Amino acid sequence: MKRRRWIRGFLTYGVAAACGKALLLCLALSAPARADEVTVLAFGDSLTQGYGLVREKGLVPQLQAWLTDRGISAEIINGGVSGETTAGGAARVGWSLTPDIDAMILALGANDMLRGIDPAVTRANLSAILDTAAAQDVPVLLVGVPASGNFGEDYKTAFDAIFPDLAARYGTLYYPNFFAGLAGDSLEDMREWMQPDGIHPNAEGVARIIEAIGPEVMRLIEAAR
């Protein structure tokens, strides 16, 4: 009799354990799939950081909302530092690209241009950043910024060539002009979408920038999956 109870108890426990495992498997399969979420580092300067705007109106929060509205599972990390040059970016990219980062938006160079830094120096710094990303197998969306004519035509030609050249060399995704989503070809034409300093976009300007660059960010996210 005791033997029968033992066998029945053993079988009951075995069935319960099997059902428990099946239940856990079902719960795991039915839970939201977080494994597909891509973590993207937005690595840039004040344009990325959100200078002059309340936090939720900055580039990263607006881009995050834009992606969420389209059902894209991604987390955008704000790696923007106001006043950052490509030299600063090259110095911090090693510890910025933590193991959880799956992809990077690289939007540096505007402050180099405003300061008239030698385009050869800017090119070398961006190359160092891209080397680090490549070593960690992190796909990149390289975002360009056209030089103004303040430093002469030769400077502009050399500076503007940096971004397409590096995108081709490293095989990155490439977005030629950070400000492409704004109307006009010059800062004067874009004044409606700029803050009073004439350099940084206002909240509506950021929204327009995101509408234009958003599809390229989606391509970056797909490349990282």
C-alpha positions as CSV (number, residue, x, y, z in Angstrom):
1,M,0.0,0.0,0.0
2,K,2.8,2.3,0.9
3,R,4.5,1.4,-2.4
4,R,1.4,2.3,-4.4
5,R,1.2,5.7,-2.6
6,W,4.8,6.3,-3.3
7,I,4.4,5.5,-7.0
8,R,1.2,7.6,-7.2
9,G,3.0,10.5,-5.5
10,F,6.0,10.2,-7.7
11,L,3.9,10.3,-10.8
12,T,1.8,13.2,-9.5
13,Y,5.0,15.1,-8.8
14,G,6.4,14.3,-12.2
15,V,3.3,15.4,-14.0
16,A,3.2,18.6,-11.9
17,A,6.8,19.3,-12.7
18,A,6.3,18.7,-16.4
19,C,3.3,21.0,-16.4
20,G,5.2,23.6,-14.5
21,K,7.9,23.6,-17.0
22,A,5.4,23.8,-19.8
23,L,3.7,26.7,-18.1
24,L,7.0,28.6,-17.7
25,L,7.8,28.0,-21.4
26,C,4.4,29.3,-22.4
27,L,4.8,32.4,-20.2
28,A,8.2,33.0,-21.7
29,L,6.9,32.7,-25.3
30,S,3.9,34.9,-24.6
31,A,5.9,37.6,-22.8
32,P,7.0,40.7,-24.7
33,A,10.1,39.9,-26.7
34,R,12.8,42.2,-25.3
35,A,15.6,40.3,-26.9
36,D,15.0,42.1,-30.2
37,E,15.3,45.6,-28.6
38,V,18.3,47.4,-30.0
39,T,20.2,49.9,-27.9
40,V,21.5,52.9,-29.9
41,L,24.0,55.4,-28.7
42,A,23.4,58.9,-30.1
43,F,27.0,60.1,-30.0
44,G,27.3,63.8,-30.7
45,D,27.5,67.4,-29.5
46,S,24.9,70.0,-28.3
47,L,22.7,69.2,-31.4
48,T,22.4,65.7,-30.0
49,Q,22.4,66.7,-26.3
50,G,19.4,69.0,-26.7
51,Y,20.9,72.4,-26.0
52,G,18.4,75.1,-25.1
53,L,15.4,72.8,-25.0
54,V,13.4,71.2,-22.2
55,R,14.4,67.6,-21.9
56,E,11.5,66.0,-23.6
57,K,11.8,68.3,-26.7
58,G,15.5,67.4,-27.3
59,L,16.6,65.2,-30.2
60,V,16.9,61.9,-28.3
61,P,13.5,62.0,-26.5
62,Q,11.8,63.1,-29.7
63,L,13.6,60.4,-31.7
64,Q,12.6,57.8,-29.1
65,A,9.0,58.8,-29.3
66,W,9.1,58.8,-33.1
67,L,10.4,55.2,-33.1
68,T,7.9,54.0,-30.4
69,D,5.0,55.5,-32.4
70,R,6.1,53.3,-35.3
71,G,6.4,50.1,-33.2
72,I,10.2,50.0,-33.4
73,S,11.7,48.3,-30.3
74,A,14.8,50.4,-29.6
75,E,16.3,52.4,-26.8
76,I,18.2,55.6,-27.7
77,I,20.9,56.7,-25.3
78,N,21.8,60.3,-25.2
79,G,25.6,60.5,-25.7
80,G,25.6,64.2,-26.7
81,V,27.9,66.7,-25.0
82,S,27.6,70.4,-25.6
83,G,30.7,71.9,-27.1
84,E,32.1,68.5,-28.0
85,T,34.6,68.4,-30.8
86,T,35.7,65.2,-32.7
87,A,38.8,65.2,-30.5
88,G,36.6,65.0,-27.4
89,G,34.5,62.3,-29.0
90,A,37.6,60.2,-29.9
91,A,38.8,60.5,-26.3
92,R,35.5,59.2,-24.8
93,V,34.2,56.7,-27.4
94,G,36.1,53.8,-25.8
95,W,34.1,54.0,-22.5
96,S,30.9,55.2,-24.2
97,L,30.5,52.1,-26.3
98,T,29.6,49.8,-23.4
99,P,28.8,46.1,-24.1
100,D,25.1,46.8,-24.2
101,I,25.4,49.3,-27.1
102,D,24.2,47.6,-30.4
103,A,24.5,50.6,-32.8
104,M,25.7,54.2,-32.9
105,I,24.6,57.4,-34.5
106,L,27.8,59.5,-35.0
107,A,27.0,63.2,-35.3
108,L,30.2,65.1,-34.6
109,G,32.1,67.7,-36.5
110,A,30.0,70.8,-36.2
111,N,32.1,72.4,-33.5
112,D,35.3,71.5,-35.4
113,M,33.9,73.5,-38.4
114,L,32.8,76.4,-36.3
115,R,36.3,76.7,-34.8
116,G,38.0,76.3,-38.1
117,I,39.9,73.1,-37.0
118,D,42.0,71.6,-39.7
119,P,39.9,69.1,-41.7
120,A,42.7,66.6,-41.6
121,V,42.5,66.6,-37.8
122,T,38.7,66.2,-37.9
123,R,39.1,63.3,-40.4
124,A,41.6,61.6,-38.1
125,N,39.5,61.9,-35.0
126,L,36.3,60.6,-36.8
127,S,38.4,57.7,-38.2
128,A,39.5,56.9,-34.6
129,I,35.9,56.8,-33.5
130,L,34.9,54.6,-36.4
131,D,37.9,52.3,-35.7
132,T,36.6,51.8,-32.2
133,A,33.1,51.0,-33.4
134,A,34.4,48.6,-36.0
135,A,36.5,46.8,-33.5
136,Q,33.4,46.2,-31.4
137,D,31.3,45.3,-34.4
138,V,28.9,48.2,-33.8
139,P,27.1,49.4,-36.9
140,V,27.2,53.2,-37.4
141,L,25.0,55.9,-39.0
142,L,27.5,58.7,-39.9
143,V,25.8,62.1,-39.9
144,G,27.5,64.9,-41.8
145,V,27.3,68.6,-41.4
146,P,28.2,70.9,-44.3
147,A,30.8,73.6,-43.6
148,S,30.0,77.2,-44.0
149,G,32.0,79.4,-46.3
150,N,33.5,81.4,-43.5
151,F,36.9,79.8,-43.9
152,G,37.1,79.9,-47.6
153,E,36.2,77.5,-50.4
154,D,39.3,75.2,-49.9
155,Y,38.4,74.6,-46.3
156,K,34.7,73.9,-47.2
157,T,35.7,71.5,-49.9
158,A,38.1,69.6,-47.6
159,F,35.7,69.5,-44.7
160,D,32.6,68.4,-46.7
161,A,34.6,65.5,-48.2
162,I,35.3,64.0,-44.8
163,F,31.9,62.4,-44.2
164,P,31.2,60.7,-47.6
165,D,34.8,59.5,-47.7
166,L,34.7,57.9,-44.3
167,A,31.3,56.4,-44.9
168,A,32.6,54.7,-48.0
169,R,35.8,53.6,-46.3
170,Y,34.1,52.1,-43.3
171,G,30.9,50.9,-45.0
172,T,28.7,52.8,-42.6
173,L,25.2,54.1,-43.2
174,Y,25.4,57.8,-44.2
175,Y,23.2,60.8,-43.8
176,P,24.8,63.8,-45.5
177,N,23.3,66.7,-43.6
178,F,22.1,66.9,-40.1
179,F,19.9,69.9,-41.0
180,A,18.4,68.3,-44.1
181,G,14.9,68.2,-42.6
182,L,14.8,72.0,-42.4
183,A,13.7,74.2,-45.2
184,G,16.4,76.0,-47.2
185,D,20.0,75.5,-47.8
186,S,21.5,78.0,-45.4
187,L,21.1,78.9,-41.7
188,E,19.4,82.2,-42.8
189,D,16.8,80.2,-44.7
190,M,16.2,77.9,-41.7
191,R,15.8,80.7,-39.1
192,E,12.1,79.8,-38.5
193,W,13.2,76.4,-37.1
194,M,16.2,77.7,-35.1
195,Q,16.7,79.0,-31.6
196,P,17.7,82.7,-31.3
197,D,21.4,81.8,-31.5
198,G,20.9,80.8,-35.1
199,I,22.8,77.5,-34.5
200,H,20.6,75.1,-32.6
201,P,17.2,74.0,-33.8
202,N,14.1,74.8,-31.7
203,A,11.6,72.0,-30.7
204,E,9.8,72.1,-34.0
205,G,13.0,72.2,-35.9
206,V,14.1,69.0,-34.0
207,A,10.8,67.4,-35.0
208,R,11.5,68.1,-38.7
209,I,15.0,66.9,-38.4
210,I,13.8,63.6,-37.0
211,E,11.1,63.1,-39.7
212,A,13.9,63.3,-42.2
213,I,16.5,61.2,-40.5
214,G,14.2,58.8,-38.9
215,P,14.1,56.3,-41.8
216,E,17.9,56.1,-41.7
217,V,17.8,55.4,-38.0
218,M,15.4,52.6,-38.7
219,R,17.8,51.2,-41.2
220,L,20.6,51.3,-38.6
221,I,18.4,49.5,-36.1
222,E,17.7,46.7,-38.7
223,A,21.4,46.5,-39.4
224,A,22.1,45.9,-35.7
225,R,19.5,43.1,-35.3
